[in-house]
Amino acid sequence: MNTLTLENTKVPNSCTLLGAGIGLRNPHMSEVLRDEPSVPWFEVISDNFMSRATDSLGGLDRHLLFAIRERYPISLHGVGMSLGSVAPLDRKYLQALKTLASDLECRWISEHAAFVSVGKKHYHDLLPLPYTEEALDHLSERVTMVQDYLGQALIIENATNYIQAKHSTMSDGEFMSELVARSDCKLLVDINNLYVNQHNHGWSALDFLDKVPADSVKEIHLAGFSRNDRMLIDSHSAPVAEPVWALYQDALRRFGATPTLIEWDNNIPDFGTLLQQAQQAASYMSVAPEPSNEN
């Protein structure tokens, strides 16, 4: 990763992410700024801060974000790019994202292998693609276009699937591996998503870990799920479950001590609970090999 300078701040002159970070959400921003907890980095949902108007998005305050950025590295995680959509890429969206990344001096931008819009209708969920050659060609082209515009590689996250597309011709791991090969993107491996897909569909999470190129994996996400009568839901509303922790340790053995993030978006607990989850991830990372790939 390129070395970035942030003048008059406490942050070292690098945006490289190391260790176990926490997804920064609105209820904790003032507390983080006040207490300066021992957290190596934070990740924010980029869509929440792409407007320059303070408090224009449900009370999310860019001033607080930039004050926190003076003390901590920040990564950007998007949910609205709709890379898998057949609609034209939203140039205004990409321009706002590029400006935010520049303002924060951040070169760590992730998105999902999914779509969130059909025509002019937007959905509050990440809708997965079928694992076909046609979908792969389409997604690879879109990722390449965005990377060319942003001037950097995207980090693409594997999706949760609640249905199985009958036309799929490859596994999720094969699909993501080919996406890397065709677009030169990097990968964010969401361990909870893998476990949810394995439980709901019988897909092999370990096969995914074996299939994707280890040197492309730049980040790992951990989160909690919920249950309904038929399946697990990737709700980000609970602590990381024990089988997800076990799968995470398998991932660390495969990829090395990769930067890891705790995500919690619903039923958000006190910050101390998030810190405990991050510390548990850090304890597993401490006995894992260092990643061999450069950031």
Phi, psi and chi 1 to 4 in degrees:
 res  aa     phi    psi   chi1   chi2   chi3   chi4
   1 MET       -  144.3  174.8  174.1  -75.0      -
   2 ASN   -66.0  146.7  -66.7  -20.1      -      -
   3 THR   -80.4  131.1  -60.8      -      -      -
   4 LEU  -118.8  141.8  -58.0  172.9      -      -
   5 THR  -102.9  131.4  -59.4      -      -      -
   6 LEU  -125.0  105.3 -170.3   65.4      -      -
   7 GLU   -73.5  148.1  -63.4  179.0   -6.3      -
   8 ASN    58.3   40.6  -59.7  -38.1      -      -
   9 THR  -133.7  172.7   72.5      -      -      -
  10 LYS   -90.5   -8.5  -60.6  178.5 -177.5  178.6
  11 VAL   -77.0  132.0  177.7      -      -      -
  12 PRO   -57.1  159.2  -21.9   31.7      -      -
  13 ASN   -75.5   55.3  -66.3  -27.3      -      -
  14 SER  -158.3  143.4  172.4      -      -      -
  15 CYS  -104.0   12.2 -126.0      -      -      -
  16 THR   -63.2  134.4  -61.0      -      -      -
  17 LEU   -96.8  132.3  -54.0 -176.0      -      -
  18 LEU  -135.0  150.3  -61.1  171.0      -      -
  19 GLY    76.7 -160.7      -      -      -      -
  20 ALA  -104.2  113.4      -      -      -      -
  21 GLY   -99.0 -178.5      -      -      -      -
  22 ILE  -132.9  139.7  -69.1  174.1      -      -
  23 GLY   -70.2  116.4      -      -      -      -
  24 LEU   -82.9  120.2 -177.4   61.6      -      -
  25 ARG  -120.1  159.8  -59.1  -60.9 -179.1 -104.5
  26 ASN   -52.7  -41.7 -163.5   42.3      -      -
  27 PRO   -60.9  -19.0  -23.6   34.5      -      -
  28 HIS  -109.3   -1.6  -60.5  135.0      -      -
  29 MET   -64.1  -46.3  -67.3 -178.7   70.9      -
  30 SER   -64.7  -38.3  -65.3      -      -      -
  31 GLU   -64.2  -43.1  178.8 -178.5   -9.9      -
  32 VAL   -62.0  -43.1  165.8      -      -      -
  33 LEU   -65.4  -36.7 -167.6   58.0      -      -
  34 ARG   -74.7  -45.6 -178.6 -167.3   69.3 -144.8
  35 ASP   -95.4  -19.2  -63.6  -17.3      -      -
  36 GLU    47.8   62.4  -63.1 -170.9   16.4      -
  37 PRO   -64.2  159.3   25.4  -35.4      -      -
  38 SER   -80.4   83.5 -178.9      -      -      -
  39 VAL  -128.7  130.2  177.7      -      -      -
  40 PRO   -70.4  -28.2   22.2  -32.6      -      -
  41 TRP  -166.3  161.6   56.9  -75.1      -      -
  42 PHE  -125.8  154.2  -71.2  101.2      -      -
  43 GLU  -121.6  137.9 -176.3  169.4  -89.2      -
  44 VAL  -121.3  154.9  -61.3      -      -      -
  45 ILE   -75.7  111.4  -57.9  -60.8      -      -
  46 SER   -59.4  -35.6   50.8      -      -      -
  47 ASP   -58.1  -27.6  -54.1   67.3      -      -
  48 ASN   -75.4  -13.2  -70.2  -22.3      -      -
  49 PHE  -128.5   14.7  -63.2   95.3      -      -
  50 MET   -81.3  -12.5  -77.4  159.8   56.6      -
  51 SER   -85.9  136.7  169.2      -      -      -
  52 ARG   -78.4   -8.2  -73.7 -178.2  175.5  -86.9
  53 ALA   -83.4  114.2      -      -      -      -
  54 THR   -59.3  138.7  -58.9      -      -      -
  55 ASP    63.9   19.6  -66.0  -28.0      -      -
  56 SER   -86.1   -8.1   64.3      -      -      -
  57 LEU  -125.7   71.9  -67.9  163.7      -      -
  58 GLY    65.3   32.6      -      -      -      -
  59 GLY    89.2    2.5      -      -      -      -
  60 LEU   -75.3  123.6  -64.7  169.1      -      -
  61 ASP  -108.4  111.5 -167.2  -31.1      -      -
  62 ARG   -63.5  -31.9  -79.4  171.8   57.3   99.6
  63 HIS   -61.1  -42.3  -68.5  165.5      -      -
  64 LEU   -63.7  -43.3  -77.8  177.5      -      -
  65 LEU   -59.3  -46.3  173.4   61.7      -      -
  66 PHE   -70.5  -29.8  -80.8   79.3      -      -
  67 ALA   -66.8  -39.4      -      -      -      -
  68 ILE   -68.0  -38.0  -68.7  169.0      -      -
  69 ARG   -61.4  -25.3  174.0   62.5 -176.0   97.0
  70 GLU   -66.7  -18.4  -68.5  179.1   -5.3      -
  71 ARG  -113.3  -21.5  -65.1  159.4  174.3   79.7
  72 TYR  -138.4  148.1  -61.1   91.9      -      -
  73 PRO   -64.2  145.2  -20.8   33.1      -      -
  74 ILE  -126.2  135.8  -64.7  -73.7      -      -
  75 SER  -110.7  155.6   68.4      -      -      -
  76 LEU  -110.0  130.4  -63.6  175.8      -      -
  77 HIS  -125.9  116.9 -172.3   55.1      -      -
  78 GLY   -98.5  152.9      -      -      -      -
  79 VAL  -130.6   -0.3  -65.6      -      -      -
  80 GLY  -121.1    7.2      -      -      -      -
  81 MET   -71.0  -28.8 -164.8  177.9  -66.2      -
  82 SER    56.3   54.3 -157.0      -      -      -
  83 LEU   -59.4  -32.2  -78.0  168.7      -      -
  84 GLY   -85.3   -3.8      -      -      -      -
  85 SER   -69.4  155.0  173.0      -      -      -
  86 VAL   -90.8   -7.2  -64.2      -      -      -
  87 ALA   -71.5  153.7      -      -      -      -
  88 PRO   -57.5  147.9  -23.9   33.8      -      -
  89 LEU   -58.8  141.8  -71.2  164.4      -      -
  90 ASP   -82.8  103.7 -173.4  -24.4      -      -
  91 ARG   -67.2  -34.9  -64.9  -67.0  176.9  175.3
  92 LYS   -65.6  -39.4  -69.6 -176.7  178.2  179.1
  93 TYR   -61.0  -48.2 -179.3   98.0      -      -
  94 LEU   -65.2  -37.6  -66.8  177.3      -      -
  95 GLN   -63.6  -43.3 -176.8  178.0   26.7      -
  96 ALA   -64.3  -39.2      -      -      -      -
  97 LEU   -65.2  -44.7  175.2   61.0      -      -
  98 LYS   -62.3  -39.8 -172.4  173.0 -175.5  176.1
  99 THR   -65.5  -43.5  -61.3      -      -      -
 100 LEU   -61.6  -45.8  177.4   64.5      -      -
 101 ALA   -61.2  -38.9      -      -      -      -
 102 SER   -67.8  -44.2  176.1      -      -      -
 103 ASP   -61.3  -37.5  -71.0  -13.0      -      -
 104 LEU   -85.9   -4.9  -73.0  169.2      -      -
 105 GLU    52.1   51.3  -59.6 -170.3   69.5      -
 106 CYS  -121.0  128.4  175.4      -      -      -
 107 ARG  -118.5   33.9  -65.3 -174.3   58.0   83.6
 108 TRP  -126.4   92.7 -161.8  -73.8      -      -
 109 ILE  -121.1  123.2  -57.9  173.9      -      -
 110 SER  -119.2  155.7   56.6      -      -      -
 111 GLU  -149.0 -175.8 -111.2  -67.4   -8.7      -
 112 HIS  -115.0  147.2  -61.4   80.2      -      -
 113 ALA   -80.5   74.5      -      -      -      -
 114 ALA  -162.9  177.0      -      -      -      -
 115 PHE  -133.1  155.1   66.0  101.6      -      -
 116 VAL  -128.3    6.3  -62.8      -      -      -
 117 SER  -144.0  148.0   60.1      -      -      -
 118 VAL  -132.7  114.9  177.4      -      -      -
 119 GLY    63.6 -126.6      -      -      -      -
 120 LYS  -101.1    9.4  -65.3 -176.7  178.9 -179.5
 121 LYS   -96.9  129.0  -64.9 -177.2  178.2  179.5
 122 HIS  -111.5  141.9  -71.3 -104.2      -      -
 123 TYR  -115.8  151.1  -61.9   86.7      -      -
 124 HIS   -92.9   46.1  -63.1  -71.1      -      -
 125 ASP  -156.1  158.9 -153.8  -15.0      -      -
 126 LEU   -96.5  108.1  -65.2  160.6      -      -
 127 LEU   -91.8  126.6  -53.9  173.2      -      -
 128 PRO   -78.9  163.1   30.4  -35.7      -      -
 129 LEU   -98.5  155.1  -62.0  168.8      -      -
 130 PRO   -70.2  150.0   27.2  -34.8      -      -
 131 TYR   -91.9   76.4  -62.3  136.2      -      -
 132 THR  -124.5  164.8   64.1      -      -      -
 133 GLU   -62.1  -40.7  -76.7  -69.6  -27.4      -
 134 GLU   -61.6  -47.0 -177.6  179.9   14.0      -
 135 ALA   -65.3  -37.9      -      -      -      -
 136 LEU   -65.2  -44.2 -178.2   58.0      -      -
 137 ASP   -60.3  -44.6  -75.4  -18.6      -      -
 138 HIS   -63.6  -48.7  175.8   68.9      -      -
 139 LEU   -65.6  -41.3 -177.1   60.6      -      -
 140 SER   -60.9  -42.8  -60.4      -      -      -
 141 GLU   -63.2  -43.1 -179.4 -179.3    6.1      -
 142 ARG   -66.3  -43.4  -56.8 -100.4  -72.3 -171.5
 143 VAL   -60.8  -43.6  168.8      -      -      -
 144 THR   -61.5  -42.3  -60.5      -      -      -
 145 MET   -61.8  -43.2  -68.8  171.2   64.8      -
 146 VAL   -67.0  -42.3  171.6      -      -      -
 147 GLN   -62.4  -40.2  -69.1  178.5  149.0      -
 148 ASP   -62.6  -39.4  -72.1  -15.4      -      -
 149 TYR   -69.8  -43.8  178.2   78.8      -      -
 150 LEU   -76.2  -22.7  -64.9  176.9      -      -
 151 GLY    77.3   26.4      -      -      -      -
 152 GLN  -163.3  163.5   65.6 -172.8   87.8      -
 153 ALA   -74.2  141.0      -      -      -      -
 154 LEU   -84.5  152.5  -77.3  175.2      -      -
 155 ILE  -107.4  113.9  -55.4  173.3      -      -
 156 ILE  -103.4  130.6  -56.0  -62.7      -      -
 157 GLU   -95.4  139.2  178.5 -179.9  -27.0      -
 158 ASN   -68.3  143.7   54.5  -65.7      -      -
 159 ALA   -93.6  156.6      -      -      -      -
 160 THR   -83.6  137.3  -54.3      -      -      -
 161 ASN  -117.7  129.4  -63.7   61.9      -      -
 162 TYR  -106.0   -5.8  -63.1  110.6      -      -
 163 ILE  -133.8  160.6   59.8  172.2      -      -
 164 GLN  -110.0  122.7  -62.8 -168.8   68.1      -
 165 ALA   -75.1  123.7      -      -      -      -
 166 LYS   -69.4  -17.0   63.7 -179.6 -179.9 -179.6
 167 HIS   -92.5   -0.3  -63.4  -62.3      -      -
 168 SER   -60.7  139.7  -69.9      -      -      -
 169 THR  -118.0    2.5   57.9      -      -      -
 170 MET  -149.0  165.1   61.1 -170.6   85.3      -
 171 SER   -79.9  169.5   70.0      -      -      -
 172 ASP   -63.0  -39.3   52.8  -11.5      -      -
 173 GLY   -66.0  -40.5      -      -      -      -
 174 GLU   -65.0  -40.3  -69.7  167.9  -22.6      -
 175 PHE   -61.1  -48.7 -174.5   88.5      -      -
 176 MET   -68.9  -34.9  -63.1  -59.1  -72.5      -
 177 SER   -63.1  -43.4  -63.4      -      -      -
 178 GLU   -67.5  -34.0  -82.8  -62.3  -49.8      -
 179 LEU   -60.6  -42.6  178.4   63.8      -      -
 180 VAL   -62.4  -45.9  170.5      -      -      -
 181 ALA   -63.4  -37.3      -      -      -      -
 182 ARG   -86.6  -27.6  -61.9 -174.8 -169.0 -166.4
 183 SER  -113.8  -11.7   69.9      -      -      -
 184 ASP    61.9   27.3 -157.1   27.9      -      -
 185 CYS   -77.3  176.2   70.0      -      -      -
 186 LYS  -112.5  174.2  -53.9  -55.3  177.8 -175.9
 187 LEU  -121.7  142.2  -66.5 -178.3      -      -
 188 LEU  -112.3  114.1 -169.5  169.6      -      -
 189 VAL   -94.8  112.6  175.8      -      -      -
 190 ASP   -90.6  109.6 -170.1  -56.4      -      -
 191 ILE   -69.3  -37.5  -58.1  -62.7      -      -
 192 ASN   -63.1  -41.3 -168.4   60.9      -      -
 193 ASN   -59.3  -43.1  -69.9    0.6      -      -
 194 LEU   -60.7  -43.9  -69.3  179.6      -      -
 195 TYR   -67.5  -41.7 -178.9   74.4      -      -
 196 VAL   -60.6  -44.7  166.9      -      -      -
 197 ASN   -64.8  -38.2  -70.7  -20.6      -      -
 198 GLN   -64.2  -45.2  176.6  174.9  -86.7      -
 199 HIS   -65.9  -44.3 -179.9  -83.5      -      -
 200 ASN   -77.4  -32.5  -69.0  -15.6      -      -
 201 HIS  -122.5   -8.4  -56.4  -51.8      -      -
 202 GLY    81.7   10.9      -      -      -      -
 203 TRP   -69.5  147.2  -61.2   -5.7      -      -
 204 SER   -87.6  113.6  171.7      -      -      -
 205 ALA   -65.6  -38.0      -      -      -      -
 206 LEU   -65.8  -35.5  -69.5  178.2      -      -
 207 ASP   -62.9  -40.3 -178.7   71.7      -      -
 208 PHE   -59.3  -47.7 -178.4   99.2      -      -
 209 LEU   -60.6  -35.6  -61.3 -180.0      -      -
 210 ASP   -75.7  -31.5  -72.8  -22.0      -      -
 211 LYS   -76.7  -40.5  -75.5  -73.2 -165.7  -57.7
 212 VAL   -75.2  144.5  -62.4      -      -      -
 213 PRO   -67.9  125.3   20.8  -29.9      -      -
 214 ALA   -60.7  -35.6      -      -      -      -
 215 ASP   -75.0   -5.7   61.7   -5.1      -      -
 216 SER   -92.7  -13.0   70.7      -      -      -
 217 VAL   -83.7  112.6  177.8      -      -      -
 218 LYS  -104.7  -18.4  -58.1  -59.7 -178.9 -176.9
 219 GLU  -154.0  153.3 -174.6  178.4  -16.5      -
 220 ILE  -127.0  139.5  -69.7  173.7      -      -
 221 HIS  -110.8  142.6  -86.2 -173.0      -      -
 222 LEU  -127.1  139.3  -64.6  169.8      -      -
 223 ALA  -155.8  176.8      -      -      -      -
 224 GLY  -108.2  155.4      -      -      -      -
 225 PHE  -116.5  170.1   56.3   74.3      -      -
 226 SER  -125.8  173.2   57.5      -      -      -
 227 ARG  -124.4  143.9  -61.3  175.5 -177.5  -92.6
 228 ASN  -119.3 -165.2   65.4   18.5      -      -
 229 ASP   -67.9  -22.3  -67.6  -22.1      -      -
 230 ARG  -114.3  -25.3  -63.0 -179.0  -63.7  117.1
 231 MET  -159.8  173.8   61.9  179.0   64.3      -
 232 LEU   -86.9  147.3  -59.7 -176.3      -      -
 233 ILE  -119.7  131.0  -54.6  -63.8      -      -
 234 ASP   -78.6   76.2  177.4   36.8      -      -
 235 SER   -93.7  -14.1   58.2      -      -      -
 236 HIS    52.3   45.1  -63.9 -172.6      -      -
 237 SER  -127.7   14.6   60.7      -      -      -
 238 ALA  -154.8  168.2      -      -      -      -
 239 PRO   -62.2  159.1  -19.7   31.6      -      -
 240 VAL   -61.4  129.3  178.8      -      -      -
 241 ALA   -77.9  155.6      -      -      -      -
 242 GLU   -57.3  -44.2  -74.1  -55.3  -41.9      -
 243 PRO   -65.0  -25.8   18.3  -30.3      -      -
 244 VAL   -72.8  -39.6  176.2      -      -      -
 245 TRP   -60.2  -41.4  -77.4  121.6      -      -
 246 ALA   -63.7  -43.2      -      -      -      -
 247 LEU   -66.0  -34.5 -174.0   58.2      -      -
 248 TYR   -60.4  -41.9  174.2   56.5      -      -
 249 GLN   -64.4  -34.9  -66.7  173.9   76.1      -
 250 ASP   -62.8  -41.1  -69.7  -35.1      -      -
 251 ALA   -64.2  -40.8      -      -      -      -
 252 LEU   -64.1  -37.5  -67.5  178.1      -      -
 253 ARG   -65.2  -31.6  -75.3 -170.9  -75.2  -90.3
 254 ARG   -81.7  -42.9  170.9   80.5  168.1   96.6
 255 PHE  -106.3  -11.0  -54.4  132.7      -      -
 256 GLY    85.5 -175.1      -      -      -      -
 257 ALA   -76.3   73.8      -      -      -      -
 258 THR   -78.9  139.3  -54.5      -      -      -
 259 PRO   -48.6  131.1  -28.8   35.6      -      -
 260 THR  -127.7  140.8  -61.8      -      -      -
 261 LEU  -122.4  137.5 -175.2   89.8      -      -
 262 ILE   -92.1  120.2  -59.1  -63.0      -      -
 263 GLU  -104.8  135.0  -74.4 -169.9  -61.3      -
 264 TRP  -152.6  107.7 -156.4  -43.0      -      -
 265 ASP  -114.4  -19.3  -65.2  -65.8      -      -
 266 ASN  -128.2  148.4  -62.5  -65.3      -      -
 267 ASN    50.9   48.7  -59.7  -33.8      -      -
 268 ILE   -62.5  127.2  -63.2  175.8      -      -
 269 PRO   -86.3 -175.6   35.4  -36.3      -      -
 270 ASP   -66.8  159.0   62.0  -87.8      -      -
 271 PHE   -63.2  -32.0 -170.5   80.8      -      -
 272 GLY   -59.1  -36.3      -      -      -      -
 273 THR   -64.6  -42.8  -61.4      -      -      -
 274 LEU   -62.9  -40.1  -63.0  176.9      -      -
 275 LEU   -63.7  -39.5 -168.9   57.8      -      -
 276 GLN   -62.4  -41.5  -71.3  173.0   -1.4      -
 277 GLN   -63.4  -42.5  -66.1  -87.8  -79.3      -
 278 ALA   -64.8  -38.2      -      -      -      -
 279 GLN   -66.1  -35.3  -70.7  168.8  -15.8      -
 280 GLN   -65.7  -42.5 -175.0  167.4   -9.7      -
 281 ALA   -61.0  -42.4      -      -      -      -
 282 ALA   -62.8  -34.2      -      -      -      -
 283 SER   -66.4  -37.4   70.0      -      -      -
 284 TYR   -70.4  -37.8  -69.4  128.7      -      -
 285 MET   -64.6  -31.2  -66.3  177.3   69.8      -
 286 SER   -65.4  -21.2   68.5      -      -      -
 287 VAL  -108.8    8.2  -65.3      -      -      -
 288 ALA   -94.9  156.1      -      -      -      -
 289 PRO   -68.2  155.3   25.5  -35.0      -      -
 290 GLU   -68.9  143.6  -70.1  -62.4  -39.4      -
 291 PRO   -64.2  139.8   22.5  -31.4      -      -
 292 SER   -83.0  -18.5   59.1      -      -      -
 293 ASN   -83.8  151.1   49.2  -59.0      -      -
 294 GLU   -88.1  147.9  -65.9 -176.5   -2.0      -
 295 ASN   -86.6      -  -66.5  -35.2      -      -
